[in-house]
Amino acid sequence: MGKVGKGKLCDVKGCGRPAVRSISGEKARGLDVAPSGRRVYLCEEHHKLWKKLTKRDRELDRLRFLR
Ligand SMILES: [Zn+2]
C-alpha cells in the first residue's frame, strides 16, 4: 500500500475521483471494482469505506471463531 501518483482514478465503478491509495486486488472484495490488474486504486472516500468493510470482516471472523 502507498501513495498513488497523479493521473490515477478510483477503480470503483461509477466513481472517477482521483485515487489516493492503492490496495492489492485480492483485498478489494466487497467493493464494486472492475477486476483489472493486481492493484486496485481508491479515492479517499472509497479507501475509508474499504477500511470499514475490512474491519467488519475481521469482526465477523472473530465471531465465527468464538461460536
Ligand atoms: Zn472512489
N, CA, C, O and the ligand as a Tripos MOL2 file, in Angstrom:
@<TRIPOS>MOLECULE
protein
  269   267    68     0     0
PROTEIN
NO_CHARGES

@<TRIPOS>ATOM
      1 N           0.8410   -1.1930    0.0000 N.3       1 MET1
      2 CA          0.0000    0.0000    0.0000 C.3       1 MET1
      3 C           0.8790    1.2460    0.0000 C.2       1 MET1
      4 O           1.9930    1.2350    0.5220 O.2       1 MET1
      5 N           0.3630    2.3150   -0.5900 N.am      2 GLY2
      6 CA          1.1470    3.5350   -0.5880 C.3       2 GLY2
      7 C           0.4500    4.6380   -1.3350 C.2       2 GLY2
      8 O          -0.6850    4.4990   -1.7920 O.2       2 GLY2
      9 N           1.1580    5.7320   -1.4470 N.am      3 LYS3
     10 CA          0.5960    6.8670   -2.1730 C.3       3 LYS3
     11 C           0.5630    6.5640   -3.6610 C.2       3 LYS3
     12 O           1.3740    5.8050   -4.1900 O.2       3 LYS3
     13 N          -0.3880    7.1760   -4.3000 N.am      4 VAL4
     14 CA         -0.5840    6.9320   -5.7210 C.3       4 VAL4
     15 C          -0.2000    8.1880   -6.4980 C.2       4 VAL4
     16 O          -0.4790    9.3090   -6.0740 O.2       4 VAL4
     17 N           0.4390    7.9790   -7.6290 N.am      5 GLY5
     18 CA          0.8380    9.1100   -8.4430 C.3       5 GLY5
     19 C          -0.3260    9.8260   -9.0830 C.2       5 GLY5
     20 O          -1.4390    9.3020   -9.1260 O.2       5 GLY5
     21 N          -0.0800   10.9990   -9.5700 N.am      6 LYS6
     22 CA         -1.1510   11.7670  -10.2050 C.3       6 LYS6
     23 C          -1.6350   11.0820  -11.4730 C.2       6 LYS6
     24 O          -0.8780   10.3820  -12.1460 O.2       6 LYS6
     25 N          -2.9070   11.2930  -11.7900 N.am      7 GLY7
     26 CA         -3.4450   10.7590  -13.0280 C.3       7 GLY7
     27 C          -4.2010    9.4700  -12.8600 C.2       7 GLY7
     28 O          -4.9290    9.0560  -13.7620 O.2       7 GLY7
     29 N          -4.0420    8.8120  -11.6960 N.am      8 LYS8
     30 CA         -4.8020    7.5870  -11.4520 C.3       8 LYS8
     31 C          -6.1840    7.9410  -10.9140 C.2       8 LYS8
     32 O          -6.3480    8.8640  -10.1160 O.2       8 LYS8
     33 N          -7.1700    7.1790  -11.3770 N.am      9 LEU9
     34 CA         -8.5280    7.4060  -10.8980 C.3       9 LEU9
     35 C          -9.0010    6.2060  -10.0890 C.2       9 LEU9
     36 O          -8.5290    5.0820  -10.2580 O.2       9 LEU9
     37 N          -9.9380    6.4850   -9.2180 N.am     10 CYS10
     38 CA        -10.5340    5.4450   -8.3860 C.3      10 CYS10
     39 C         -11.1290    4.3430   -9.2680 C.2      10 CYS10
     40 O         -11.8040    4.6280  -10.2580 O.2      10 CYS10
     41 N         -10.8720    3.0750   -8.8970 N.am     11 ASP11
     42 CA        -11.3510    1.9330   -9.6900 C.3      11 ASP11
     43 C         -12.7800    1.5230   -9.3640 C.2      11 ASP11
     44 O         -13.3350    0.6550  -10.0380 O.2      11 ASP11
     45 N         -13.3760    2.1140   -8.3690 N.am     12 VAL12
     46 CA        -14.7560    1.7540   -8.0370 C.3      12 VAL12
     47 C         -15.6690    2.2340   -9.1540 C.2      12 VAL12
     48 O         -15.5590    3.3620   -9.6330 O.2      12 VAL12
     49 N         -16.5730    1.3460   -9.5580 N.am     13 LYS13
     50 CA        -17.4420    1.6580  -10.6900 C.3      13 LYS13
     51 C         -18.2700    2.9100  -10.4150 C.2      13 LYS13
     52 O         -18.8740    3.0510   -9.3510 O.2      13 LYS13
     53 N         -18.2850    3.7970  -11.3730 N.am     14 GLY14
     54 CA        -19.0970    4.9910  -11.2600 C.3      14 GLY14
     55 C         -18.4980    6.0880  -10.3990 C.2      14 GLY14
     56 O         -19.1500    7.1040  -10.1570 O.2      14 GLY14
     57 N         -17.2700    5.9040   -9.9320 N.am     15 CYS15
     58 CA        -16.6820    6.9050   -9.0400 C.3      15 CYS15
     59 C         -15.9210    7.9630   -9.8420 C.2      15 CYS15
     60 O         -16.4230    9.0680  -10.0450 O.2      15 CYS15
     61 N         -14.7050    7.6240  -10.2990 N.am     16 GLY16
     62 CA        -13.9700    8.5270  -11.1530 C.3      16 GLY16
     63 C         -13.2170    9.6470  -10.4570 C.2      16 GLY16
     64 O         -12.6280   10.4970  -11.1250 O.2      16 GLY16
     65 N         -13.2220    9.6670   -9.1340 N.am     17 ARG17
     66 CA        -12.4240   10.6620   -8.4140 C.3      17 ARG17
     67 C         -10.9530   10.2630   -8.4350 C.2      17 ARG17
     68 O         -10.6240    9.1000   -8.6690 O.2      17 ARG17
     69 N         -10.0770   11.2220   -8.1930 N.am     18 PRO18
     70 CA         -8.6470   10.8910   -8.1900 C.3      18 PRO18
     71 C          -8.3080    9.9020   -7.0820 C.2      18 PRO18
     72 O          -8.7800   10.0370   -5.9540 O.2      18 PRO18
     73 N          -7.4850    8.9060   -7.4120 N.am     19 ALA19
     74 CA         -7.0940    7.8970   -6.4340 C.3      19 ALA19
     75 C          -6.0140    8.4430   -5.5200 C.2      19 ALA19
     76 O          -5.1230    9.1700   -5.9590 O.2      19 ALA19
     77 N          -6.0980    8.0880   -4.2510 N.am     20 VAL20
     78 CA         -5.0630    8.4780   -3.2960 C.3      20 VAL20
     79 C          -4.3200    7.2670   -2.7520 C.2      20 VAL20
     80 O          -3.2000    7.3980   -2.2600 O.2      20 VAL20
     81 N          -4.9300    6.0920   -2.8360 N.am     21 ARG21
     82 CA         -4.3080    4.8910   -2.2960 C.3      21 ARG21
     83 C          -4.5130    3.7290   -3.2380 C.2      21 ARG21
     84 O          -5.4640    3.7160   -4.0200 O.2      21 ARG21
     85 N          -3.6240    2.7510   -3.1680 N.am     22 SER22
     86 CA         -3.8420    1.5140   -3.9010 C.3      22 SER22
     87 C          -3.7600    0.3530   -2.9360 C.2      22 SER22
     88 O          -2.9830    0.3710   -1.9810 O.2      22 SER22
     89 N          -4.5720   -0.6590   -3.1950 N.am     23 ILE23
     90 CA         -4.5350   -1.8840   -2.4040 C.3      23 ILE23
     91 C          -4.3930   -3.0400   -3.3730 C.2      23 ILE23
     92 O          -4.5900   -2.8630   -4.5750 O.2      23 ILE23
     93 N          -4.0530   -4.2280   -2.8730 N.am     24 SER24
     94 CA         -3.9440   -5.3530   -3.7930 C.3      24 SER24
     95 C          -5.3380   -5.8380   -4.1470 C.2      24 SER24
     96 O          -6.2360   -5.8230   -3.3050 O.2      24 SER24
     97 N          -5.5230   -6.2650   -5.3780 N.am     25 GLY25
     98 CA         -6.8290   -6.6120   -5.8950 C.3      25 GLY25
     99 C          -7.5570   -7.6530   -5.0680 C.2      25 GLY25
    100 O          -8.7800   -7.5940   -4.9430 O.2      25 GLY25
    101 N          -6.8270   -8.6070   -4.4990 N.am     26 GLU26
    102 CA         -7.4920   -9.6820   -3.7590 C.3      26 GLU26
    103 C          -8.0870   -9.1810   -2.4400 C.2      26 GLU26
    104 O          -8.9550   -9.8270   -1.8530 O.2      26 GLU26
    105 N          -7.6080   -8.0220   -1.9850 N.am     27 LYS27
    106 CA         -8.1500   -7.4710   -0.7340 C.3      27 LYS27
    107 C          -9.3530   -6.5750   -0.9890 C.2      27 LYS27
    108 O          -9.9550   -6.0550   -0.0490 O.2      27 LYS27
    109 N          -9.7020   -6.3950   -2.2560 N.am     28 ALA28
    110 CA        -10.7590   -5.4390   -2.5970 C.3      28 ALA28
    111 C         -12.1410   -6.0610   -2.6020 C.2      28 ALA28
    112 O         -13.0940   -5.4340   -3.0660 O.2      28 ALA28
    113 N         -12.2740   -7.2710   -2.1020 N.am     29 ARG29
    114 CA        -13.6040   -7.8990   -2.0850 C.3      29 ARG29
    115 C         -14.5440   -7.0430   -1.2350 C.2      29 ARG29
    116 O         -14.1570   -6.4960   -0.2030 O.2      29 ARG29
    117 N         -15.7820   -6.9450   -1.6990 N.am     30 GLY30
    118 CA        -16.7350   -6.0920   -1.0040 C.3      30 GLY30
    119 C         -16.9070   -4.7610   -1.7030 C.2      30 GLY30
    120 O         -17.9380   -4.1040   -1.5560 O.2      30 GLY30
    121 N         -15.8920   -4.3560   -2.4710 N.am     31 LEU31
    122 CA        -16.0070   -3.1210   -3.2370 C.3      31 LEU31
    123 C         -16.3880   -3.4500   -4.6750 C.2      31 LEU31
    124 O         -16.0020   -4.4880   -5.2140 O.2      31 LEU31
    125 N         -17.1390   -2.5660   -5.2740 N.am     32 ASP32
    126 CA        -17.5800   -2.7890   -6.6510 C.3      32 ASP32
    127 C         -16.5350   -2.2330   -7.6140 C.2      32 ASP32
    128 O         -16.7080   -1.1610   -8.1930 O.2      32 ASP32
    129 N         -15.4590   -2.9790   -7.7720 N.am     33 VAL33
    130 CA        -14.3850   -2.5240   -8.6420 C.3      33 VAL33
    131 C         -14.3010   -3.3890   -9.8870 C.2      33 VAL33
    132 O         -14.6590   -4.5660   -9.8690 O.2      33 VAL33
    133 N         -13.8310   -2.7990  -10.9490 N.am     34 ALA34
    134 CA        -13.5880   -3.5570  -12.1630 C.3      34 ALA34
    135 C         -12.3430   -4.4170  -11.9370 C.2      34 ALA34
    136 O         -11.3080   -3.9130  -11.5010 O.2      34 ALA34
    137 N         -12.4470   -5.7160  -12.2350 N.am     35 PRO35
    138 CA        -11.3170   -6.6060  -11.9640 C.3      35 PRO35
    139 C         -10.2080   -6.4760  -12.9920 C.2      35 PRO35
    140 O         -10.0670   -7.3250  -13.8720 O.2      35 PRO35
    141 N          -9.4360   -5.4330  -12.8850 N.am     36 SER36
    142 CA         -8.3400   -5.2230  -13.8330 C.3      36 SER36
    143 C          -7.0300   -5.0780  -13.0850 C.2      36 SER36
    144 O          -6.8810   -4.2050  -12.2310 O.2      36 SER36
    145 N          -6.0820   -5.9450  -13.4170 N.am     37 GLY37
    146 CA         -4.7520   -5.8250  -12.8330 C.3      37 GLY37
    147 C          -4.6750   -6.2740  -11.3830 C.2      37 GLY37
    148 O          -5.6620   -6.7170  -10.7960 O.2      37 GLY37
    149 N          -3.4870   -6.1510  -10.8250 N.am     38 ARG38
    150 CA         -3.2630   -6.6290   -9.4710 C.3      38 ARG38
    151 C          -3.5400   -5.5710   -8.4270 C.2      38 ARG38
    152 O          -3.8270   -5.8900   -7.2740 O.2      38 ARG38
    153 N          -3.4570   -4.3200   -8.8230 N.am     39 ARG39
    154 CA         -3.6880   -3.2330   -7.8750 C.3      39 ARG39
    155 C          -5.0580   -2.6200   -8.1080 C.2      39 ARG39
    156 O          -5.5190   -2.5100   -9.2440 O.2      39 ARG39
    157 N          -5.6850   -2.2330   -7.0450 N.am     40 VAL40
    158 CA         -6.9480   -1.5000   -7.1260 C.3      40 VAL40
    159 C          -6.6960   -0.1150   -6.5430 C.2      40 VAL40
    160 O          -6.1850    0.0250   -5.4320 O.2      40 VAL40
    161 N          -7.0600    0.8990   -7.3110 N.am     41 TYR41
    162 CA         -6.8330    2.2760   -6.8780 C.3      41 TYR41
    163 C          -8.1040    2.8450   -6.2900 C.2      41 TYR41
    164 O          -9.1940    2.6820   -6.8390 O.2      41 TYR41
    165 N          -7.9450    3.5160   -5.1620 N.am     42 LEU42
    166 CA         -9.1060    4.0320   -4.4420 C.3      42 LEU42
    167 C          -8.9430    5.5080   -4.1220 C.2      42 LEU42
    168 O          -7.8500    5.9680   -3.7930 O.2      42 LEU42
    169 N         -10.0450    6.2440   -4.2230 N.am     43 CYS43
    170 CA        -10.0530    7.6320   -3.7750 C.3      43 CYS43
    171 C         -10.1660    7.6410   -2.2450 C.2      43 CYS43
    172 O         -10.3890    6.6090   -1.6130 O.2      43 CYS43
    173 N         -10.0100    8.8110   -1.6880 N.am     44 GLU44
    174 CA        -10.0700    8.9620   -0.2340 C.3      44 GLU44
    175 C         -11.3190    8.3060    0.3570 C.2      44 GLU44
    176 O         -11.2530    7.5410    1.3190 O.2      44 GLU44
    177 N         -12.4540    8.6340   -0.2520 N.am     45 GLU45
    178 CA        -13.7300    8.1660    0.2870 C.3      45 GLU45
    179 C         -13.8520    6.6410    0.2420 C.2      45 GLU45
    180 O         -14.2730    6.0120    1.2130 O.2      45 GLU45
    181 N         -13.4780    6.0590   -0.8950 N.am     46 HIS46
    182 CA        -13.5980    4.6100   -1.0100 C.3      46 HIS46
    183 C         -12.5280    3.8930   -0.2090 C.2      46 HIS46
    184 O         -12.7240    2.7450    0.1890 O.2      46 HIS46
    185 N         -11.4110    4.5400    0.0330 N.am     47 HIS47
    186 CA        -10.4100    3.9290    0.9000 C.3      47 HIS47
    187 C         -10.9560    3.8230    2.3220 C.2      47 HIS47
    188 O         -10.7580    2.8160    3.0030 O.2      47 HIS47
    189 N         -11.6450    4.8760    2.7580 N.am     48 LYS48
    190 CA        -12.2890    4.8410    4.0780 C.3      48 LYS48
    191 C         -13.3270    3.7300    4.1290 C.2      48 LYS48
    192 O         -13.3920    2.9670    5.0930 O.2      48 LYS48
    193 N         -14.1420    3.6470    3.0730 N.am     49 LEU49
    194 CA        -15.1770    2.6180    3.0070 C.3      49 LEU49
    195 C         -14.5440    1.2300    3.0550 C.2      49 LEU49
    196 O         -15.0360    0.3350    3.7420 O.2      49 LEU49
    197 N         -13.4500    1.0620    2.3190 N.am     50 TRP50
    198 CA        -12.7490   -0.2320    2.2870 C.3      50 TRP50
    199 C         -12.2440   -0.6020    3.6740 C.2      50 TRP50
    200 O         -12.3360   -1.7550    4.0940 O.2      50 TRP50
    201 N         -11.7100    0.3890    4.3800 N.am     51 LYS51
    202 CA        -11.2250    0.1050    5.7350 C.3      51 LYS51
    203 C         -12.3750   -0.3430    6.6280 C.2      51 LYS51
    204 O         -12.2240   -1.2520    7.4440 O.2      51 LYS51
    205 N         -13.5250    0.3070    6.4630 N.am     52 LYS52
    206 CA        -14.7070   -0.0930    7.2260 C.3      52 LYS52
    207 C         -15.1000   -1.5280    6.9000 C.2      52 LYS52
    208 O         -15.3830   -2.3200    7.7980 O.2      52 LYS52
    209 N         -15.1170   -1.8580    5.6160 N.am     53 LEU53
    210 CA        -15.5200   -3.1970    5.1850 C.3      53 LEU53
    211 C         -14.5680   -4.2550    5.7230 C.2      53 LEU53
    212 O         -15.0080   -5.3040    6.1940 O.2      53 LEU53
    213 N         -13.2890   -3.9930    5.6590 N.am     54 THR54
    214 CA        -12.3220   -4.9910    6.1170 C.3      54 THR54
    215 C         -12.3910   -5.1320    7.6250 C.2      54 THR54
    216 O         -12.1580   -6.2160    8.1600 O.2      54 THR54
    217 N         -12.7080   -4.0460    8.3140 N.am     55 LYS55
    218 CA        -12.8600   -4.1290    9.7610 C.3      55 LYS55
    219 C         -14.0250   -5.0430   10.1120 C.2      55 LYS55
    220 O         -13.9250   -5.8800   11.0080 O.2      55 LYS55
    221 N         -15.1340   -4.8700    9.3910 N.am     56 ARG56
    222 CA        -16.2920   -5.7150    9.6400 C.3      56 ARG56
    223 C         -15.9590   -7.1850    9.3620 C.2      56 ARG56
    224 O         -16.3880   -8.0760   10.0960 O.2      56 ARG56
    225 N         -15.2040   -7.4240    8.3140 N.am     57 ASP57
    226 CA        -14.7670   -8.7890    8.0060 C.3      57 ASP57
    227 C         -14.0160   -9.4150    9.1640 C.2      57 ASP57
    228 O         -14.2640  -10.5590    9.5450 O.2      57 ASP57
    229 N         -13.0900   -8.6400    9.7180 N.am     58 ARG58
    230 CA        -12.2960   -9.1640   10.8300 C.3      58 ARG58
    231 C         -13.1790   -9.4780   12.0200 C.2      58 ARG58
    232 O         -12.9850  -10.4920   12.6900 O.2      58 ARG58
    233 N         -14.1580   -8.6060   12.2900 N.am     59 GLU59
    234 CA        -15.0620   -8.8530   13.4040 C.3      59 GLU59
    235 C         -15.8930  -10.1070   13.1650 C.2      59 GLU59
    236 O         -16.1030  -10.9000   14.0820 O.2      59 GLU59
    237 N         -16.3650  -10.2870   11.9390 N.am     60 LEU60
    238 CA        -17.1390  -11.4860   11.6190 C.3      60 LEU60
    239 C         -16.2940  -12.7340   11.7920 C.2      60 LEU60
    240 O         -16.7710  -13.7480   12.3020 O.2      60 LEU60
    241 N         -15.0350  -12.6630   11.3680 N.am     61 ASP61
    242 CA        -14.1450  -13.8060   11.5410 C.3      61 ASP61
    243 C         -14.0080  -14.1660   13.0140 C.2      61 ASP61
    244 O         -14.0170  -15.3380   13.3900 O.2      61 ASP61
    245 N         -13.8820  -13.1380   13.8310 N.am     62 ARG62
    246 CA        -13.7240  -13.3670   15.2530 C.3      62 ARG62
    247 C         -14.9790  -14.0010   15.8290 C.2      62 ARG62
    248 O         -14.8980  -14.9080   16.6580 O.2      62 ARG62
    249 N         -16.1440  -13.5250   15.3910 N.am     63 LEU63
    250 CA        -17.3910  -14.0820   15.8930 C.3      63 LEU63
    251 C         -17.5270  -15.5420   15.4940 C.2      63 LEU63
    252 O         -17.9800  -16.3730   16.2820 O.2      63 LEU63
    253 N         -17.1300  -15.8480   14.2600 N.am     64 ARG64
    254 CA        -17.1850  -17.2430   13.8170 C.3      64 ARG64
    255 C         -16.2920  -18.1190   14.6830 C.2      64 ARG64
    256 O         -16.6420  -19.2460   15.0350 O.2      64 ARG64
    257 N         -15.1400  -17.5740   15.0120 N.am     65 PHE65
    258 CA        -14.1530  -18.3140   15.7950 C.3      65 PHE65
    259 C         -14.6790  -18.6000   17.1920 C.2      65 PHE65
    260 O         -14.4460  -19.6730   17.7500 O.2      65 PHE65
    261 N         -15.3810  -17.6400   17.7440 N.am     66 LEU66
    262 CA        -15.8620  -17.7810   19.1210 C.3      66 LEU66
    263 C         -17.0720  -18.6920   19.2300 C.2      66 LEU66
    264 O         -17.3500  -19.2440   20.2940 O.2      66 LEU66
    265 N         -17.7820  -18.8460   18.1390 N.am     67 ARG67
    266 CA        -19.0320  -19.5820   18.2240 C.3      67 ARG67
    267 C         -18.8450  -21.0500   18.5110 C.2      67 ARG67
    268 O         -19.8240  -21.7900   18.6080 O.2      67 ARG67
    269 ZN        -13.8420    6.2660   -5.3200 Zn       68 ZN68
@<TRIPOS>BOND
     1     1     2 1
     2     2     3 1
     3     3     4 2
     4     3     5 am
     5     5     6 1
     6     6     7 1
     7     7     8 2
     8     7     9 am
     9     9    10 1
    10    10    11 1
    11    11    12 2
    12    11    13 am
    13    13    14 1
    14    14    15 1
    15    15    16 2
    16    15    17 am
    17    17    18 1
    18    18    19 1
    19    19    20 2
    20    19    21 am
    21    21    22 1
    22    22    23 1
    23    23    24 2
    24    23    25 am
    25    25    26 1
    26    26    27 1
    27    27    28 2
    28    27    29 am
    29    29    30 1
    30    30    31 1
    31    31    32 2
    32    31    33 am
    33    33    34 1
    34    34    35 1
    35    35    36 2
    36    35    37 am
    37    37    38 1
    38    38    39 1
    39    39    40 2
    40    39    41 am
    41    41    42 1
    42    42    43 1
    43    43    44 2
    44    43    45 am
    45    45    46 1
    46    46    47 1
    47    47    48 2
    48    47    49 am
    49    49    50 1
    50    50    51 1
    51    51    52 2
    52    51    53 am
    53    53    54 1
    54    54    55 1
    55    55    56 2
    56    55    57 am
    57    57    58 1
    58    58    59 1
    59    59    60 2
    60    59    61 am
    61    61    62 1
    62    62    63 1
    63    63    64 2
    64    63    65 am
    65    65    66 1
    66    66    67 1
    67    67    68 2
    68    67    69 am
    69    69    70 1
    70    70    71 1
    71    71    72 2
    72    71    73 am
    73    73    74 1
    74    74    75 1
    75    75    76 2
    76    75    77 am
    77    77    78 1
    78    78    79 1
    79    79    80 2
    80    79    81 am
    81    81    82 1
    82    82    83 1
    83    83    84 2
    84    83    85 am
    85    85    86 1
    86    86    87 1
    87    87    88 2
    88    87    89 am
    89    89    90 1
    90    90    91 1
    91    91    92 2
    92    91    93 am
    93    93    94 1
    94    94    95 1
    95    95    96 2
    96    95    97 am
    97    97    98 1
    98    98    99 1
    99    99   100 2
   100    99   101 am
   101   101   102 1
   102   102   103 1
   103   103   104 2
   104   103   105 am
   105   105   106 1
   106   106   107 1
   107   107   108 2
   108   107   109 am
   109   109   110 1
   110   110   111 1
   111   111   112 2
   112   111   113 am
   113   113   114 1
   114   114   115 1
   115   115   116 2
   116   115   117 am
   117   117   118 1
   118   118   119 1
   119   119   120 2
   120   119   121 am
   121   121   122 1
   122   122   123 1
   123   123   124 2
   124   123   125 am
   125   125   126 1
   126   126   127 1
   127   127   128 2
   128   127   129 am
   129   129   130 1
   130   130   131 1
   131   131   132 2
   132   131   133 am
   133   133   134 1
   134   134   135 1
   135   135   136 2
   136   135   137 am
   137   137   138 1
   138   138   139 1
   139   139   140 2
   140   139   141 am
   141   141   142 1
   142   142   143 1
   143   143   144 2
   144   143   145 am
   145   145   146 1
   146   146   147 1
   147   147   148 2
   148   147   149 am
   149   149   150 1
   150   150   151 1
   151   151   152 2
   152   151   153 am
   153   153   154 1
   154   154   155 1
   155   155   156 2
   156   155   157 am
   157   157   158 1
   158   158   159 1
   159   159   160 2
   160   159   161 am
   161   161   162 1
   162   162   163 1
   163   163   164 2
   164   163   165 am
   165   165   166 1
   166   166   167 1
   167   167   168 2
   168   167   169 am
   169   169   170 1
   170   170   171 1
   171   171   172 2
   172   171   173 am
   173   173   174 1
   174   174   175 1
   175   175   176 2
   176   175   177 am
   177   177   178 1
   178   178   179 1
   179   179   180 2
   180   179   181 am
   181   181   182 1
   182   182   183 1
   183   183   184 2
   184   183   185 am
   185   185   186 1
   186   186   187 1
   187   187   188 2
   188   187   189 am
   189   189   190 1
   190   190   191 1
   191   191   192 2
   192   191   193 am
   193   193   194 1
   194   194   195 1
   195   195   196 2
   196   195   197 am
   197   197   198 1
   198   198   199 1
   199   199   200 2
   200   199   201 am
   201   201   202 1
   202   202   203 1
   203   203   204 2
   204   203   205 am
   205   205   206 1
   206   206   207 1
   207   207   208 2
   208   207   209 am
   209   209   210 1
   210   210   211 1
   211   211   212 2
   212   211   213 am
   213   213   214 1
   214   214   215 1
   215   215   216 2
   216   215   217 am
   217   217   218 1
   218   218   219 1
   219   219   220 2
   220   219   221 am
   221   221   222 1
   222   222   223 1
   223   223   224 2
   224   223   225 am
   225   225   226 1
   226   226   227 1
   227   227   228 2
   228   227   229 am
   229   229   230 1
   230   230   231 1
   231   231   232 2
   232   231   233 am
   233   233   234 1
   234   234   235 1
   235   235   236 2
   236   235   237 am
   237   237   238 1
   238   238   239 1
   239   239   240 2
   240   239   241 am
   241   241   242 1
   242   242   243 1
   243   243   244 2
   244   243   245 am
   245   245   246 1
   246   246   247 1
   247   247   248 2
   248   247   249 am
   249   249   250 1
   250   250   251 1
   251   251   252 2
   252   251   253 am
   253   253   254 1
   254   254   255 1
   255   255   256 2
   256   255   257 am
   257   257   258 1
   258   258   259 1
   259   259   260 2
   260   259   261 am
   261   261   262 1
   262   262   263 1
   263   263   264 2
   264   263   265 am
   265   265   266 1
   266   266   267 1
   267   267   268 2
@<TRIPOS>SUBSTRUCTURE
     1 MET1         2 RESIDUE 1 A MET
     2 GLY2         6 RESIDUE 1 A GLY
     3 LYS3        10 RESIDUE 1 A LYS
     4 VAL4        14 RESIDUE 1 A VAL
     5 GLY5        18 RESIDUE 1 A GLY
     6 LYS6        22 RESIDUE 1 A LYS
     7 GLY7        26 RESIDUE 1 A GLY
     8 LYS8        30 RESIDUE 1 A LYS
     9 LEU9        34 RESIDUE 1 A LEU
    10 CYS10       38 RESIDUE 1 A CYS
    11 ASP11       42 RESIDUE 1 A ASP
    12 VAL12       46 RESIDUE 1 A VAL
    13 LYS13       50 RESIDUE 1 A LYS
    14 GLY14       54 RESIDUE 1 A GLY
    15 CYS15       58 RESIDUE 1 A CYS
    16 GLY16       62 RESIDUE 1 A GLY
    17 ARG17       66 RESIDUE 1 A ARG
    18 PRO18       70 RESIDUE 1 A PRO
    19 ALA19       74 RESIDUE 1 A ALA
    20 VAL20       78 RESIDUE 1 A VAL
    21 ARG21       82 RESIDUE 1 A ARG
    22 SER22       86 RESIDUE 1 A SER
    23 ILE23       90 RESIDUE 1 A ILE
    24 SER24       94 RESIDUE 1 A SER
    25 GLY25       98 RESIDUE 1 A GLY
    26 GLU26      102 RESIDUE 1 A GLU
    27 LYS27      106 RESIDUE 1 A LYS
    28 ALA28      110 RESIDUE 1 A ALA
    29 ARG29      114 RESIDUE 1 A ARG
    30 GLY30      118 RESIDUE 1 A GLY
    31 LEU31      122 RESIDUE 1 A LEU
    32 ASP32      126 RESIDUE 1 A ASP
    33 VAL33      130 RESIDUE 1 A VAL
    34 ALA34      134 RESIDUE 1 A ALA
    35 PRO35      138 RESIDUE 1 A PRO
    36 SER36      142 RESIDUE 1 A SER
    37 GLY37      146 RESIDUE 1 A GLY
    38 ARG38      150 RESIDUE 1 A ARG
    39 ARG39      154 RESIDUE 1 A ARG
    40 VAL40      158 RESIDUE 1 A VAL
    41 TYR41      162 RESIDUE 1 A TYR
    42 LEU42      166 RESIDUE 1 A LEU
    43 CYS43      170 RESIDUE 1 A CYS
    44 GLU44      174 RESIDUE 1 A GLU
    45 GLU45      178 RESIDUE 1 A GLU
    46 HIS46      182 RESIDUE 1 A HIS
    47 HIS47      186 RESIDUE 1 A HIS
    48 LYS48      190 RESIDUE 1 A LYS
    49 LEU49      194 RESIDUE 1 A LEU
    50 TRP50      198 RESIDUE 1 A TRP
    51 LYS51      202 RESIDUE 1 A LYS
    52 LYS52      206 RESIDUE 1 A LYS
    53 LEU53      210 RESIDUE 1 A LEU
    54 THR54      214 RESIDUE 1 A THR
    55 LYS55      218 RESIDUE 1 A LYS
    56 ARG56      222 RESIDUE 1 A ARG
    57 ASP57      226 RESIDUE 1 A ASP
    58 ARG58      230 RESIDUE 1 A ARG
    59 GLU59      234 RESIDUE 1 A GLU
    60 LEU60      238 RESIDUE 1 A LEU
    61 ASP61      242 RESIDUE 1 A ASP
    62 ARG62      246 RESIDUE 1 A ARG
    63 LEU63      250 RESIDUE 1 A LEU
    64 ARG64      254 RESIDUE 1 A ARG
    65 PHE65      258 RESIDUE 1 A PHE
    66 LEU66      262 RESIDUE 1 A LEU
    67 ARG67      266 RESIDUE 1 A ARG
    68 ZN68       269 GROUP 0 **** ****
